[in-house]
Amino acid sequence: MPAGFQQLGGETVTGTLALSVFTAVLGSLEFGYNIGVINAPQKIIEENYNATWVHRYGQAIPAGTLTSLWSLSVAIFSIGGMLSSFCVGFVSEWLGRRKAMLINNLLAFMGGTLMGLSKVCRSFEMLILGRLVIGAYCGLASGLTPMYVGEIAPTSLRGALGTLHQLAIVTGILLAQILGLEQLLGGEELWPILMGLTVLPTVLQMALLPFCPESPRFLYIVRCQEHHAKRGLRRLTGRQEVGDLLAEMKEEKRRMDMERKVSIAELFRSPLHRQPMVISILLQLSQQLSGINALFLVERMGRRTLHMLGLGGMCVCAVVMTIALSLLDTVPAMSYVSMLSIFGFVAFFEVGPGPIPWFIVAELFSQGPRPAAMAVAGCSNWTANFIIGMGFQYVAELCGPYVFLIFAALLLFFLVFTFFRVPETRGKTFDQISANFHHASADDAMMDMDMELNKTSTELDYFGDESIN
């Protein structure tokens, strides 16, 4: 075997495949970093807002205004992501997956620069605008990264490599929390560097993307560039003979030509796409409304099994956490139980609801509807993120420790839904997964037809009896 190649899970992982996946998930790392970076230096940034207000108006900032400005600084990140996630389908088809990620980095560079210079320019507006722009970057990255990784990964490693998106997000959050310590970059003087540091993964990704191939599936099925698709497949697989992979794409292209292009509105109108679209949205909601890496477990146990395990474990942890918090005043030892529940909650999240909703959407749809489906799923994730961010504090004040029972009930609902409606996609090609929904759609159509025939037959019998009478 040539140097730089490695056997993994029965598949050859080439240097090009490893480089391409690493480069793509740098966007996920930046996504996670910008989720967590605003939290640690909150008090210091609020003091800076006050100092700016005093400089402009000669008096301290009103408490209500400060609260509103801070809430906007946090929430506008989700608004940017929500809006840009709708553009994932259009941008990925217009520019291609690789070029879209490359150009998207301009948003990250703009957002990081605005946030990094906000203190020097004495402008909290620059920080808020920077959060909006970086949110727009993350909205696109949250759709482009799993789409690109899912399309370049071999079938047997698609789940394992797909979880790297979530792993990079969690790593980014952790990195932001560590660097945000007051002893490091979270102090009064260095916090602008902490905010502007987001440009570093951007520069690295822009430097590496030219060495990564475009998605061969996109090149062959969408752009009809068979020669370029073959060259990309050879680089990614390390094989000279890629006829079997091309044959799979050819069959998917044949299906896509029959399906034609699918818009977002048609995803919900079409019986064929409605079920996988509902599954995609609810899986995204199960991630955000859970109250918050599996790698090779995904290929060994399957997506559906791990997602159910994660949801069930989180539901139990949420109930235990509620009991522990409610008894905390009378039983001090319950603090240890609540701590263990929190650790368990996070661990079960990383097993299932964390990584799986992101990449399973790309598996449920063929090439035609995939970009539009990623856009809708991403927007539903960002919308739920925004709702939780804005509303949780009020609900927590109203319900106290019992707030986690709401999440437990939601988790139980998503667990039941996953058991009955979500198919297993482990080890299946995109075509095989799509065919399952074709059969399901045909069965539903037959049932509707039978019901209509029975109804018509009953009406005819009724009128026949009436005429006899």
Summary of the structure (lengths in Angstrom):
residues: 469
radius of gyration: 24.9
end to end distance: 86.5
largest distance: 94.8
contacts: 1657
relative contact order: 0.12
helix: 78%
strand: 1%
